[in-house]
Amino acid sequence: MREFSDDNNDLPSEPEVGTPKFGRLLIVLALAVLAIVAVTFLSEAYLA
């Protein structure tokens, strides 16, 4: 019985640790896309 309770306590802690990293990665990815879009529009305005 004690082994099962220890296993159940370890499993929920792993997704909680990974969730903030995924959110941070998503924010960085969105900022990278916005930077590429901004560079595209600025270069089009400058060269046209």
QUINORUR-V302742 format. One record per residue. N is the residue number from 1. RES is the residue in one small letter. D_CENTER is the distance of its C-alpha to the mean C-alpha in Angstrom with 2 decimals. Layout:
{{N | RES | D_CENTER} {N | RES | D_CENTER}}
This chain:
{{1 | m | 37.10} {2 | r | 35.56} {3 | e | 33.50} {4 | f | 31.96} {5 | s | 31.01} {6 | d | 29.35} {7 | d | 27.35} {8 | n | 26.24} {9 | n | 25.12} {10 | d | 22.93} {11 | l | 21.05} {12 | p | 19.38} {13 | s | 18.17} {14 | e | 15.90} {15 | p | 13.44} {16 | e | 13.42} {17 | v | 12.45} {18 | g | 9.52} {19 | t | 8.17} {20 | p | 7.40} {21 | k | 5.65} {22 | f | 3.31} {23 | g | 3.65} {24 | r | 4.01} {25 | l | 2.33} {26 | l | 3.04} {27 | i | 5.72} {28 | v | 6.73} {29 | l | 7.12} {30 | a | 9.02} {31 | l | 10.97} {32 | a | 11.91} {33 | v | 13.22} {34 | l | 15.08} {35 | a | 16.55} {36 | i | 17.82} {37 | v | 19.34} {38 | a | 20.96} {39 | v | 22.43} {40 | t | 23.75} {41 | f | 25.50} {42 | l | 26.85} {43 | s | 28.24} {44 | e | 29.79} {45 | a | 31.41} {46 | y | 32.65} {47 | l | 34.05} {48 | a | 35.50}}
